[in-house]
Amino acid sequence: MVRIVAGIVAVVFAGCGTTLFAQGDDSRAKEVVAAPEPKDGLSLRIELLSDEGHCAGRFARLGDVRLLLMMQNGGKEPLLLAIDEAERRWVATPELVGLELTRDDGKPLVLPEFQVATFFDNDSFRGDNWHAIPVRWLAAGGYLRWSIPLGEIPGWQSFDLAPGVFRLRVTYRGPPDLARVKHVDDGAKAAWRGALVSSTLRFEITDSTPALTWSEPQKGLRIASIPDPRGDRFTIGETIELATMLENATDAPLAVVREVDYSQDDGLEITAADGRELSQGSSMSTGINHRVRFTLPPHARVRIHAAPAHVSQDQIQAGNHWFSGAWAGRFTLRQRIEIEAPIPPQRTFLEVPPREIELVARR
């Protein structure tokens, strides 16, 4: 199946205006290195956007950045380009687009390496990232804008940067050579591939990770709950993020595997202040989920996402778990996070230190 999102694309090219800004203007990321010459007539510019879609140069977290790719076909023939989208959970995006992050002061920045796939030890599934991949014909002289929320991209969403000034350069690669890979759409096989390098932008991360309470190390790993930036008090009807931080507590690299979004085998228990444990139910769905394999340098950390807790008057639901009742008062949440080791294949369940919350009734 070839999925053509649009026919010949030739849209009005509009970014945030010029990328060369006056000194002292912190409202947007600044271009510090221009883009190289076009490749196959194709050129690439990037902008950094806030959640509201405005150009920005300061962000609380890397996950708050929305990356805007703006490609122009300066050649004489249309080009077939592969992109990705939220409906596919962005599983091919890390292969289509490479990010080069560096510190502005030149000091080393070591980030974990990662790969997204269904199964890492079975070549039969190599084409799954490219099933139903959207492709677009970009007309000669035309422009294409592709907006990528880094907070939703497997792998990228797990990186938290310390406060500071950074530089970002992007390489659009297109799909790899898929000629001999099974279960791949013809559009992905025919799409442009190469190394299209963008300009380099300077931007700032402002927020630091709050103090964390860690579990005891288990198989070289320890885990902590990440406090919600809104605090620990929530109104019934709100959604509570249950993100955690995973750390390699050893002096050697470790490889770990985590399902995209969350694992159905994650555990959650909720206890009221009076000691009552909320009765719960759960379900299991069948299917194959994508996974992210991280190679963690010594003492490196990655943000691990768990199913958020949706609080209603009748129940609290977190992924495939639901709990009867939700009333005003204080509660203790105890999470159990599944982490896989690729070689030899084995599962580890990490107990997250308890998270205290308070629910208040709607006014």
Residue pairs with C-beta under 8 A, 6 or more apart in sequence:
1 132
1 185
1 186
2 135
2 185
2 186
2 187
3 132
3 133
3 134
3 135
3 185
3 187
4 135
4 136
4 137
4 187
5 83
5 134
5 135
5 136
6 136
6 137
7 137
8 78
8 137
8 138
8 139
8 142
9 136
9 137
9 138
9 139
9 142
9 143
9 144
10 138
10 139
10 141
10 142
10 143
11 142
11 143
11 144
11 145
12 143
13 70
13 72
13 143
13 145
14 145
15 45
15 47
15 55
15 68
15 70
16 28
16 47
16 49
16 55
17 55
19 29
19 30
19 31
19 45
19 47
19 199
19 201
20 30
20 31
21 28
21 30
21 31
26 57
26 58
26 204
27 55
27 56
27 57
28 47
28 48
28 55
28 56
28 57
29 47
29 48
29 55
29 56
29 57
29 168
29 201
29 202
29 203
30 57
30 201
30 202
30 203
31 199
31 200
31 201
31 202
32 167
32 200
32 201
32 202
33 167
33 169
33 199
33 200
34 199
35 43
35 44
35 45
35 197
35 198
35 199
36 197
38 72
38 74
39 194
39 195
39 196
40 75
40 79
40 192
40 194
41 73
41 74
41 75
41 76
41 79
41 140
42 71
42 72
42 73
42 74
42 75
42 79
42 138
42 192
42 196
43 71
43 72
43 74
43 196
44 69
44 70
44 71
44 72
44 170
44 172
44 196
44 197
44 198
44 199
45 69
45 70
45 72
45 198
45 199
46 67
46 68
46 69
46 70
46 168
46 170
46 198
46 199
46 201
47 55
47 68
47 70
47 201
48 55
48 56
48 57
48 59
48 65
48 66
48 67
48 68
48 168
48 201
48 203
49 55
49 56
49 65
49 66
49 67
49 68
49 147
50 56
50 59
50 64
50 66
51 64
51 66
53 66
56 203
57 202
57 203
57 204
58 203
58 204
58 206
59 65
59 203
59 204
59 205
59 206
60 205
60 206
60 207
61 151
61 160
61 161
61 205
61 207
62 150
62 151
62 156
62 159
62 160
62 161
62 205
63 150
63 151
63 156
63 157
63 159
63 160
63 303
64 150
64 151
65 149
65 150
65 151
65 203
66 147
66 148
66 149
66 150
67 97
67 147
67 148
67 149
67 150
67 170
68 145
68 146
68 147
68 148
69 97
69 144
69 145
69 146
69 147
69 148
69 170
69 172
69 198
70 143
70 144
70 145
71 81
71 138
71 143
71 144
71 146
71 172
71 196
72 142
72 143
72 144
73 79
73 138
73 139
73 140
73 141
73 142
73 143
73 144
74 141
75 140
76 140
77 140
78 137
78 138
78 139
78 140
79 137
79 138
79 192
80 135
80 136
80 137
80 138
80 187
80 190
80 191
80 192
81 135
81 136
81 137
81 138
81 144
81 174
81 191
81 192
82 92
82 96
82 133
82 134
82 135
82 174
82 175
82 187
82 188
82 191
82 192
83 96
83 133
83 134
83 135
83 136
83 146
84 90
84 91
84 92
84 93
84 96
84 133
84 134
84 148
85 134
86 152
88 132
88 133
88 134
89 152
89 154
89 260
89 261
89 290
90 148
90 152
90 153
90 154
91 116
91 128
91 129
91 154
91 260
91 290
92 116
92 129
92 130
92 133
92 175
93 148
93 153
93 154
94 114
94 115
94 116
94 153
94 154
94 155
94 156
95 116
95 129
95 173
95 175
95 176
96 172
96 173
96 174
96 175
97 148
97 170
97 171
97 172
97 173
98 170
98 171
98 173
99 156
99 168
99 169
99 170
100 168
100 169
100 170
100 171
101 109
101 111
101 161
101 166
101 167
101 168
102 109
102 166
102 167
103 109
103 164
103 165
103 166
103 167
104 164
104 165
104 166
104 167
104 202
105 164
105 165
109 166
110 297
110 300
111 159
111 300
112 158
112 159
112 294
112 295
112 296
112 297
112 300
112 302
113 294
113 295
114 154
114 155
114 158
114 292
114 293
114 294
114 295
115 155
115 292
115 293
116 129
116 154
116 155
116 260
116 290
116 291
116 292
116 293
117 125
117 126
117 128
117 129
117 290
117 291
117 293
118 125
118 128
118 129
118 288
118 289
118 290
118 291
119 125
119 288
119 291
120 257
120 291
120 293
120 342
121 342
121 345
124 182
125 288
126 181
126 182
127 178
127 181
127 182
127 183
127 184
128 183
128 288
128 290
129 290
130 175
130 178
130 181
130 184
130 185
130 188
131 183
131 184
131 185
132 185
133 175
133 185
133 187
133 188
133 191
135 187
135 188
135 190
135 191
136 144
138 144
150 156
150 157
151 157
154 260
154 290
154 292
155 292
155 294
157 303
157 305
158 292
158 294
158 302
158 303
158 304
158 305
159 302
159 303
160 209
160 245
160 301
160 303
161 205
162 205
162 208
162 209
163 204
163 205
163 206
163 207
163 208
164 204
164 205
165 202
165 203
165 204
166 202
166 203
166 204
166 205
167 200
167 201
167 202
167 203
168 200
168 201
168 203
169 197
169 198
169 199
169 200
169 201
170 197
170 198
171 195
171 196
171 197
171 198
172 196
172 198
173 193
173 194
173 195
173 196
174 191
174 192
174 193
174 194
175 188
175 189
175 191
175 193
176 193
177 193
178 184
178 188
178 189
179 189
209 226
209 245
210 226
210 227
212 224
212 225
212 226
212 245
213 224
213 225
213 353
214 222
214 223
214 224
214 247
214 353
215 222
215 223
215 224
215 350
215 351
215 352
215 353
216 222
217 249
218 348
218 350
219 341
219 348
220 248
220 249
220 250
220 254
221 246
221 247
221 248
221 249
221 254
221 256
221 339
221 348
221 350
222 246
222 247
222 249
222 350
223 244
223 245
223 246
223 247
223 304
223 337
223 350
223 351
223 352
224 244
224 245
224 247
224 352
224 353
225 242
225 243
225 244
225 245
225 335
225 352
225 353
225 355
226 241
226 243
226 244
226 245
226 303
228 234
228 240
228 241
232 355
232 356
232 357
232 358
233 357
233 358
233 360
234 240
234 311
234 357
234 358
234 359
234 360
235 359
235 360
235 361
235 362
236 311
236 312
236 313
236 326
236 328
236 359
236 360
236 361
236 362
237 311
237 312
237 313
237 362
238 311
239 308
239 309
239 310
239 311
240 308
240 309
240 311
240 357
241 308
242 268
242 306
242 307
242 308
242 309
242 318
242 333
242 335
242 355
243 303
243 304
243 305
243 306
244 303
244 304
244 306
244 335
244 337
244 352
245 301
245 302
245 303
245 304
246 256
246 296
246 301
246 302
246 303
246 304
246 337
246 339
246 350
247 299
247 300
247 301
248 254
248 296
248 297
248 298
248 299
248 300
248 301
249 299
250 298
250 299
251 298
251 299
252 298
253 295
253 296
253 297
253 298
254 295
254 296
255 293
255 294
255 295
255 296
255 341
255 342
255 343
256 293
256 294
256 296
256 339
256 340
256 341
256 342
257 291
257 292
257 293
257 294
257 339
257 340
257 341
257 342
258 291
258 292
258 294
258 304
258 338
258 339
258 340
259 289
259 290
259 291
259 292
259 338
260 289
260 290
260 291
260 292
261 289
261 305
261 307
262 305
262 306
262 307
262 319
263 337
263 338
264 284
264 285
264 319
264 320
265 338
265 347
265 349
266 306
266 307
266 319
266 335
266 336
266 337
266 338
267 334
267 335
267 336
267 349
268 280
268 306
268 309
268 318
268 321
268 333
268 334
268 335
268 336
269 277
269 280
269 333
269 334
270 277
270 278
270 280
270 316
270 323
270 331
270 332
270 333
270 334
271 277
271 278
271 331
271 332
271 334
272 278
272 329
272 330
272 331
273 329
273 330
273 331
273 332
278 316
278 323
278 324
278 325
278 331
279 323
279 324
280 321
280 322
280 323
280 324
281 321
281 322
282 320
282 321
282 322
283 320
284 320
285 320
291 340
293 342
294 302
296 302
304 337
304 339
306 318
306 319
306 335
306 337
307 318
307 319
307 320
307 321
308 318
309 316
309 317
309 318
309 333
310 316
310 317
310 318
311 326
311 359
312 326
313 326
314 324
314 325
314 326
315 322
315 323
315 324
315 325
315 326
316 322
316 323
316 326
317 323
326 359
327 359
328 359
328 360
328 361
329 358
329 359
330 356
330 357
330 358
330 359
331 356
331 357
331 358
331 359
332 354
332 355
332 356
333 354
333 355
333 356
333 357
334 351
334 352
334 354
334 355
335 351
335 352
335 355
336 349
336 350
336 351
336 352
337 349
337 350
337 352
338 347
338 348
338 349
339 347
339 348
339 349
339 350
340 346
340 347
340 348
341 347
341 348
